[in-house]
Amino acid sequence: MIRIYLDNCSYNRPYDDQSQIRIAIEAQSKLYIQRLILEKQLELVVSYVSRFENNANPYASKRNPINFFFQNATIYLDSSYSVSVDARAAEIMKHKIKTNDALHISCAIEAGCDYFITTDDDILRYQSPEIKICSPVTFLNFLEDKNA
């Protein structure tokens, strides 16, 4: 089964301004990925970094449904992995990736994810030899190609 990690900008994409076509397409793609997770066709990883960042969201109308969806994770990476996650994140940050973003990527790698899904352009420019980093739309293209 394909193991994925979504960063917080992906979880929040359906709450963004849907009048922009890119945002609308990414939001629909993320919602489709979410359905595949609920149908147990994808394995979701959530980390302590995901929870920390989501809990900092001041909008309960966004924060609460995302926290509820985290319950669908088959793997939860807790802070006991922080030493190895922090060391890898420090290396990732050398590529101009922000701290929380580097921690997310490092958690995904630590958990053995196949794909790291994001809508953040800065992260999408970074490529890792350890994990495929892609947008929700690109992920669905990979998935369709794999199943063709």
C-alpha positions in Angstrom: 0.0 0.0 0.0 1.2 3.5 -0.8 2.1 5.5 2.4 1.6 9.2 2.2 2.1 12.3 4.4 0.2 15.6 3.7 1.6 18.8 5.1 -0.6 21.3 6.8 -1.0 23.5 3.7 -2.6 20.5 1.9 -5.0 20.0 4.8 -6.0 23.6 4.6 -6.3 23.9 0.8 -10.1 23.3 0.8 -10.4 26.3 3.1 -8.5 28.7 0.7 -10.1 31.0 -1.8 -11.5 28.6 -4.4 -12.0 31.4 -7.0 -8.4 30.8 -8.1 -8.3 27.8 -10.5 -5.0 26.3 -9.2 -6.3 26.4 -5.6 -9.7 24.9 -6.6 -8.0 22.0 -8.5 -5.6 21.3 -5.7 -8.5 21.4 -3.2 -10.5 18.9 -5.2 -7.4 16.7 -5.6 -6.8 16.8 -1.8 -10.4 15.9 -1.1 -10.1 12.9 -3.5 -6.9 11.8 -1.7 -8.8 12.1 1.5 -11.5 9.8 0.2 -8.9 7.2 -0.8 -7.6 7.4 2.7 -11.0 6.8 4.1 -11.5 3.9 1.7 -8.2 2.4 3.0 -6.6 2.6 -0.4 -3.8 4.8 0.9 -1.9 4.7 4.2 -1.8 8.1 6.0 1.0 9.2 8.3 0.5 12.0 10.8 3.2 13.3 13.1 3.6 15.4 16.2 4.6 18.2 13.9 1.3 18.0 12.1 -0.6 18.2 15.4 1.5 21.0 16.7 1.1 23.1 13.6 -2.6 22.4 13.3 -3.3 23.2 16.9 -1.7 26.6 16.4 -4.4 27.4 13.8 -6.6 30.1 15.5 -9.7 29.0 13.5 -11.5 26.2 15.2 -13.7 25.7 12.1 -10.5 24.6 10.3 -8.5 23.2 13.2 -11.1 20.8 14.5 -12.1 19.0 11.3 -8.4 18.5 10.4 -7.7 17.1 13.9 -10.6 14.8 13.5 -9.3 13.6 10.1 -5.9 12.9 11.7 -7.7 9.9 13.4 -7.6 8.2 10.0 -3.8 7.9 10.1 -2.5 4.3 10.2 0.8 5.6 11.6 1.4 8.3 14.1 4.9 9.5 14.5 5.3 10.8 18.0 8.0 13.1 19.5 10.1 10.1 20.6 11.6 10.3 17.1 12.5 13.9 17.5 16.3 13.3 17.7 16.6 11.6 14.3 13.8 13.9 12.8 15.6 17.0 14.0 19.0 15.9 12.6 17.5 15.2 9.1 15.5 18.4 9.2 18.7 20.4 9.9 20.1 19.0 6.6 16.9 19.7 4.7 16.9 23.3 6.0 20.3 23.8 4.3 18.2 23.8 1.1 16.2 27.0 2.2 13.3 25.0 3.5 11.6 26.5 6.6 11.9 24.8 10.0 8.4 23.3 10.3 8.4 22.3 6.6 11.8 20.5 7.1 10.4 18.8 10.1 7.3 17.6 8.2 9.5 16.2 5.4 11.8 14.6 7.9 8.9 13.0 9.7 7.6 11.6 6.4 10.9 10.1 5.6 11.3 8.7 9.2 7.9 7.0 8.8 8.8 5.4 5.5 6.4 7.4 3.3 6.5 7.0 -0.4 5.1 10.5 -1.1 5.1 13.9 0.7 2.1 15.9 -0.6 2.2 19.7 -0.4 0.8 22.8 -2.1 3.7 25.0 -1.0 5.8 26.1 -4.0 9.0 26.4 -1.9 8.7 22.8 -0.8 7.8 21.6 -4.3 11.1 23.0 -5.6 13.0 20.9 -3.1 13.6 17.3 -4.2 14.8 14.6 -1.9 16.4 11.3 -2.9 14.5 9.7 0.0 10.8 10.6 -0.8 8.8 11.9 -3.7 7.6 15.4 -3.1 4.6 16.5 -5.1 1.4 18.5 -5.2 -2.0 16.7 -4.7 -2.6 16.9 -8.5 0.7 15.4 -9.4 0.2 12.7 -6.8 -3.0 11.7 -8.5 -1.3 11.6 -11.8 1.4 9.3 -10.3 -1.4 7.1 -8.9 -3.3 7.0 -12.2 -0.1 6.0 -14.1 0.7 3.3 -11.5 -2.8 1.8 -11.9 -2.9 2.1 -15.7 
